[in-house]
Amino acid sequence: MRHELLGWYDSNKRDLPWRHTNDPYAIWVSEIMLQQTRVAVVIERYTAFLERFPTVKTLAEADEQDVLALWSGLGYYRRARMLHKAAQTVVAQHAGKMPTTAEELRKLHGIGSYTAAAIASIAHSEHVAVVDGNVERVLSRIRGWESHDAVGEAAVRRKVEEFAAGLVDPRRPGDFNQAIMELGATVCTPRNPQCLVCPWAAECRTLGEHKTPKRAPMTQREIACALVLRESEAGTQVLLEQRAATNTVMPGLWELPGLSSDDATALEEVVTVRHAIMQVNYTVRVHVLPPSDLSLIANTGGAQRWIQLAEASTMALTGLARKVLTRAGLLQTAVRNKPTAFALPAIRGLL
């Protein structure tokens, strides 16, 4: 099985930027970014992040707001905060050198068993297995293990971890771990797995999808926010609001001010966007609000500031704020496949 998987990986692996380095710091950054985020989104952010923070020391010395600004769009900002805090620990307690074993790496903020094993095996060839969602799915199908509830899921997880530990290739543990994750991401997918091209098809007892516990349905919510612009001597400014430090979700990040649904109905709606956060699907209606009507903004206790549009793109924006401002053609950043933007003059005409 090791020979089959590694042979397939050598011929079919995707060309991803973090696969061109053995630097444990760069691998660490990529693994944290890839948690619950699509590879296509991570590629661009990963490169920009390492250009700005090329070493653990530069990351440790950075201001948290600068770190969050480069993380904007990846979501789950707690990951960025823990990455920043762990970098400070590495500099303060390890002279800027990351631990080399999975056991020691797990002692750093935000590094669990999976991330520690990935870094240690890829950067230092430690003979240790990684188990993420992809690996669990692949090995569960290989063995024909199904789970229908939380108890069954936990039991399968334990069996998968034991199976993975014995399966990892001792000669190429880093490549093996990347190979099995690649198999789960590209071939043994959650829906419609491509069994005909799988290198492990002959060993698989499932050959197709397997039964797993049903996920909780996504909650649907509709909210309204205000797009407030004004002209200054330096150019166009947008009103942003900073989430309070006591907020449990995305504290300290900047967003568009909110509106009550009653007030929003009387305002011009310029765009509607869909945005998912954790288990909630939001329908966000964006309304243009004249600077003279700021009393309509919902009072959340967050600090408000007028921000130059050129500065806004460098700030720690929430993913929703970045999406709205980009869709409106207001952020001065290059975005691939950007939707048709609203002309700024047209928006100004509504003020």
C-alpha positions as CSV (number, residue, x, y, z in Angstrom):
1,M,0.0,0.0,0.0
2,R,2.9,2.4,0.8
3,H,4.4,1.7,-2.6
4,E,1.1,2.2,-4.5
5,L,0.3,5.4,-2.7
6,L,3.7,7.0,-3.1
7,G,3.9,6.0,-6.7
8,W,0.6,7.6,-7.4
9,Y,1.6,10.8,-5.4
10,D,4.9,11.2,-7.3
11,S,3.0,11.2,-10.6
12,N,-0.2,13.1,-9.6
13,K,0.6,15.6,-6.8
14,R,-0.5,19.1,-7.2
15,D,2.2,21.8,-7.6
16,L,1.6,23.8,-4.4
17,P,4.0,26.4,-3.1
18,W,4.4,24.9,0.4
19,R,5.6,21.6,-1.3
20,H,8.8,23.4,-2.4
21,T,10.2,23.9,1.0
22,N,11.4,22.0,4.1
23,D,11.3,25.1,6.3
24,P,9.2,24.1,9.3
25,Y,8.0,27.7,9.7
26,A,6.7,27.9,6.2
27,I,5.1,24.5,6.5
28,W,3.5,25.5,9.8
29,V,2.0,28.6,8.2
30,S,0.6,26.6,5.3
31,E,-1.0,24.0,7.6
32,I,-2.7,26.6,9.8
33,M,-4.0,28.4,6.7
34,L,-5.3,25.2,5.2
35,Q,-7.5,24.4,8.2
36,Q,-11.1,24.8,7.0
37,T,-10.0,26.9,4.0
38,R,-9.9,26.0,0.3
39,V,-6.5,25.4,-1.3
40,A,-7.2,28.0,-4.0
41,V,-7.8,30.7,-1.4
42,V,-4.7,29.8,0.6
43,I,-2.2,29.9,-2.2
44,E,-2.4,33.6,-2.8
45,R,-2.5,34.4,1.0
46,Y,0.3,32.1,1.8
47,T,2.7,33.8,-0.6
48,A,1.8,37.3,0.6
49,F,2.0,36.3,4.2
50,L,5.5,34.8,3.9
51,E,6.7,37.9,1.9
52,R,5.6,40.1,4.8
53,F,6.7,37.7,7.6
54,P,9.4,35.5,6.1
55,T,10.7,34.2,9.5
56,V,9.3,33.3,12.9
57,K,11.1,36.4,14.3
58,T,9.4,38.8,11.9
59,L,6.0,37.3,12.7
60,A,6.7,37.5,16.4
61,E,7.7,41.1,16.2
62,A,4.7,42.2,14.1
63,D,1.7,44.0,15.4
64,E,-1.4,41.8,15.7
65,Q,-3.5,44.1,13.5
66,D,-0.9,43.7,10.7
67,V,-1.1,39.9,11.0
68,L,-4.9,40.0,11.0
69,A,-4.9,42.3,8.0
70,L,-2.9,39.7,5.9
71,W,-5.2,37.0,7.2
72,S,-8.3,38.8,6.1
73,G,-10.3,36.6,3.7
74,L,-9.1,33.3,5.3
75,G,-11.6,33.4,8.1
76,Y,-11.3,31.8,11.6
77,Y,-9.1,34.6,12.8
78,R,-8.4,32.8,16.1
79,R,-5.9,30.7,14.0
80,A,-4.0,33.9,13.1
81,R,-3.9,35.1,16.7
82,M,-2.6,31.7,18.0
83,L,0.0,31.6,15.2
84,H,1.2,35.0,16.2
85,K,1.3,34.1,19.9
86,A,3.1,30.8,19.2
87,A,5.7,32.6,17.1
88,Q,6.4,34.9,20.1
89,T,6.8,31.8,22.3
90,V,9.3,30.3,19.8
91,V,11.4,33.5,19.8
92,A,11.2,34.0,23.6
93,Q,11.7,30.4,24.7
94,H,13.4,28.6,21.8
95,A,15.8,31.3,20.4
96,G,13.7,31.6,17.3
97,K,14.1,27.9,16.3
98,M,10.9,25.8,16.1
99,P,10.9,22.5,18.0
100,T,11.7,19.5,15.8
101,T,9.4,16.8,17.2
102,A,5.7,16.4,17.2
103,E,5.6,16.1,20.9
104,E,7.4,19.4,21.5
105,L,5.4,21.2,18.7
106,R,2.1,20.3,20.4
107,K,3.1,22.5,23.3
108,L,2.8,25.7,21.2
109,H,-0.4,27.7,21.0
110,G,-2.7,26.5,18.3
111,I,-0.8,23.4,17.3
112,G,-2.7,20.1,17.8
113,S,-1.8,16.6,17.0
114,Y,-2.4,16.8,13.3
115,T,-0.5,20.0,12.7
116,A,2.4,18.9,14.9
117,A,2.7,15.6,13.0
118,A,2.5,17.3,9.6
119,I,5.3,19.8,10.5
120,A,7.5,17.1,12.1
121,S,7.1,14.6,9.3
122,I,7.5,16.9,6.4
123,A,10.2,19.2,7.8
124,H,12.1,16.6,9.9
125,S,11.1,13.2,8.5
126,E,9.7,12.1,11.9
127,H,8.0,8.8,11.6
128,V,4.6,10.0,12.8
129,A,1.2,9.8,11.1
130,V,-1.2,12.7,10.4
131,V,-4.9,12.2,10.8
132,D,-7.2,14.9,9.4
133,G,-10.7,14.7,7.9
134,N,-9.2,13.5,4.6
135,V,-7.1,10.8,6.1
136,E,-10.0,9.6,8.3
137,R,-12.3,9.3,5.3
138,V,-9.8,7.4,3.2
139,L,-8.8,4.9,5.9
140,S,-12.4,4.4,7.0
141,R,-13.4,3.5,3.5
142,I,-10.4,1.2,3.1
143,R,-11.4,-0.8,6.1
144,G,-15.2,-0.5,5.6
145,W,-15.7,1.4,8.9
146,E,-19.0,3.3,9.1
147,S,-20.3,5.5,11.9
148,H,-23.9,6.6,12.5
149,D,-23.6,8.6,15.7
150,A,-21.1,10.5,17.9
151,V,-20.2,7.3,19.8
152,G,-19.5,5.4,16.6
153,E,-17.6,8.3,15.1
154,A,-15.2,8.4,18.1
155,A,-14.6,4.7,17.9
156,V,-13.8,4.9,14.2
157,R,-11.5,7.8,14.9
158,R,-9.5,5.7,17.4
159,K,-9.2,2.8,14.9
160,V,-8.1,5.2,12.1
161,E,-5.4,6.7,14.3
162,E,-4.0,3.2,15.1
163,F,-4.2,2.1,11.4
164,A,-2.5,5.3,10.2
165,A,0.3,5.0,12.7
166,G,1.2,1.5,11.4
167,L,0.8,2.5,7.8
168,V,3.0,5.6,7.5
169,D,6.1,4.9,5.4
170,P,9.2,5.1,7.7
171,R,11.5,6.0,4.8
172,R,9.3,8.9,3.4
173,P,6.9,9.9,6.2
174,G,6.5,13.4,5.1
175,D,5.7,12.4,1.5
176,F,3.4,9.6,2.7
177,N,1.4,12.0,4.9
178,Q,1.0,14.5,2.1
179,A,0.1,11.7,-0.3
180,I,-2.7,10.3,1.8
181,M,-4.1,13.8,2.4
182,E,-3.8,14.5,-1.4
183,L,-5.7,11.3,-2.1
184,G,-8.5,12.4,0.2
185,A,-8.6,15.9,-1.3
186,T,-8.6,14.9,-5.0
187,V,-9.7,11.3,-5.4
188,C,-11.4,9.8,-2.3
189,T,-13.6,12.9,-1.9
190,P,-16.7,13.1,0.4
191,R,-19.1,12.8,-2.5
192,N,-18.6,10.9,-5.8
193,P,-15.1,9.5,-5.1
194,Q,-13.1,8.5,-8.2
195,C,-12.6,4.9,-7.3
196,L,-11.5,3.9,-10.8
197,V,-8.3,5.9,-10.6
198,C,-7.6,5.3,-6.9
199,P,-4.2,3.5,-6.2
200,W,-5.8,1.7,-3.3
201,A,-9.0,0.5,-5.0
202,A,-7.8,-3.1,-4.8
203,E,-7.5,-2.8,-1.0
204,C,-10.7,-0.9,-0.4
205,R,-13.7,-2.6,1.2
206,T,-16.1,0.3,0.4
207,L,-15.5,1.5,-3.2
208,G,-17.7,4.5,-2.9
209,E,-19.2,6.7,-0.2
210,H,-19.6,5.4,3.3
211,K,-22.1,6.2,6.0
212,T,-21.3,9.0,8.4
213,P,-23.3,11.0,11.0
214,K,-25.5,13.7,9.6
215,R,-24.2,17.2,9.9
216,A,-26.3,19.8,11.7
217,P,-28.2,21.9,9.1
218,M,-26.9,25.4,8.4
219,T,-28.8,28.3,10.1
220,Q,-30.2,30.9,7.7
221,R,-30.0,34.6,8.7
222,E,-30.6,37.9,6.9
223,I,-28.8,41.1,8.0
224,A,-28.3,44.6,6.7
225,C,-25.2,46.8,6.7
226,A,-24.4,50.4,5.7
227,L,-22.0,51.5,3.1
228,V,-21.2,55.1,4.0
229,L,-18.8,57.1,1.9
230,R,-17.6,60.7,1.9
231,E,-15.0,62.8,0.1
232,S,-12.0,64.3,1.9
233,E,-9.0,66.2,0.6
234,A,-7.0,63.0,0.4
235,G,-9.8,61.1,-1.5
236,T,-12.8,58.9,-0.8
237,Q,-13.3,57.7,2.7
238,V,-15.5,54.8,4.0
239,L,-16.9,54.5,7.5
240,L,-15.8,51.3,9.3
241,E,-16.5,50.0,12.7
242,Q,-14.2,47.9,14.9
243,R,-15.6,44.9,16.7
244,A,-15.2,45.2,20.5
245,A,-12.3,43.3,22.1
246,T,-14.8,41.5,24.3
247,N,-16.6,40.1,21.2
248,T,-16.3,36.3,21.1
249,V,-16.3,36.3,17.3
250,M,-13.5,38.2,15.4
251,P,-12.7,40.7,18.1
252,G,-10.7,43.8,17.0
253,L,-11.6,43.3,13.3
254,W,-13.1,46.1,11.2
255,E,-16.5,45.8,9.4
256,L,-19.2,47.8,7.8
257,P,-21.7,49.3,10.4
258,G,-24.9,47.4,10.9
259,L,-28.5,48.7,10.3
260,S,-31.7,47.6,11.8
261,S,-34.0,45.9,9.3
262,D,-36.7,48.6,9.8
263,D,-34.3,51.5,8.9
264,A,-32.8,49.5,6.0
265,T,-36.1,49.3,4.1
266,A,-36.1,53.0,3.4
267,L,-32.5,53.0,2.0
268,E,-31.2,52.2,-1.5
269,E,-29.9,48.6,-1.7
270,V,-26.8,48.4,-3.9
271,V,-25.8,44.8,-3.5
272,T,-26.7,41.5,-1.8
273,V,-24.0,39.0,-0.9
274,R,-24.0,35.5,0.6
275,H,-21.6,34.8,3.4
276,A,-21.1,31.8,5.6
277,I,-19.6,31.9,9.0
278,M,-19.3,28.6,10.9
279,Q,-22.8,27.1,10.9
280,V,-24.6,30.2,9.7
281,N,-25.5,31.2,6.1
282,Y,-26.0,34.9,5.9
283,T,-27.8,36.9,3.3
284,V,-26.3,40.4,3.6
285,R,-28.1,43.4,2.1
286,V,-25.9,46.4,1.7
287,H,-27.5,49.8,1.7
288,V,-26.0,53.2,0.8
289,L,-26.3,55.6,3.7
290,P,-25.6,59.3,3.4
291,P,-23.1,60.6,6.0
292,S,-25.8,62.9,7.3
293,D,-27.9,59.9,8.5
294,L,-25.5,58.1,10.8
295,S,-28.1,58.0,13.5
296,L,-29.6,55.0,11.6
297,I,-26.5,52.9,12.3
298,A,-27.2,50.2,14.9
299,N,-25.4,50.9,18.2
300,T,-23.0,48.0,18.9
301,G,-20.5,49.8,21.1
302,G,-17.8,49.4,18.5
303,A,-15.4,52.3,17.7
304,Q,-16.0,54.0,14.3
305,R,-13.5,55.6,12.0
306,W,-13.4,57.2,8.6
307,I,-10.9,55.3,6.6
308,Q,-9.2,56.2,3.3
309,L,-10.1,53.6,0.7
310,A,-6.4,53.1,0.0
311,E,-5.8,52.3,3.7
312,A,-8.8,50.0,4.0
313,S,-7.3,47.2,1.9
314,T,-4.4,47.0,4.3
315,M,-6.6,46.8,7.5
316,A,-7.8,43.7,9.4
317,L,-11.2,43.6,7.8
318,T,-13.7,40.8,8.4
319,G,-14.2,38.5,5.5
320,L,-17.7,40.0,4.9
321,A,-16.4,43.6,4.9
322,R,-13.7,42.7,2.4
323,K,-16.2,40.8,0.2
324,V,-18.6,43.7,0.1
325,L,-16.0,46.4,-0.5
326,T,-14.5,44.3,-3.3
327,R,-17.8,43.6,-4.9
328,A,-18.5,47.3,-4.8
329,G,-15.2,47.9,-6.6
330,L,-13.9,50.0,-3.6
331,L,-10.9,48.0,-2.5
332,Q,-7.6,48.7,-4.3
333,T,-6.5,45.1,-4.5
334,A,-6.2,42.7,-7.4
335,V,-8.8,40.0,-7.0
336,R,-9.1,37.1,-9.4
337,N,-12.5,36.4,-11.0
338,K,-13.8,39.6,-9.4
339,P,-17.6,40.0,-9.9
340,T,-18.8,42.9,-11.9
341,A,-18.1,45.9,-9.7
342,F,-20.5,48.8,-9.1
343,A,-19.1,52.0,-10.5
344,L,-18.0,54.3,-7.7
345,P,-19.6,57.4,-9.4
346,A,-22.9,55.5,-9.4
347,I,-22.6,54.8,-5.7
348,R,-21.8,58.5,-5.0
349,G,-24.9,59.5,-6.9
350,L,-27.0,57.7,-4.3
351,L,-25.5,59.7,-1.4
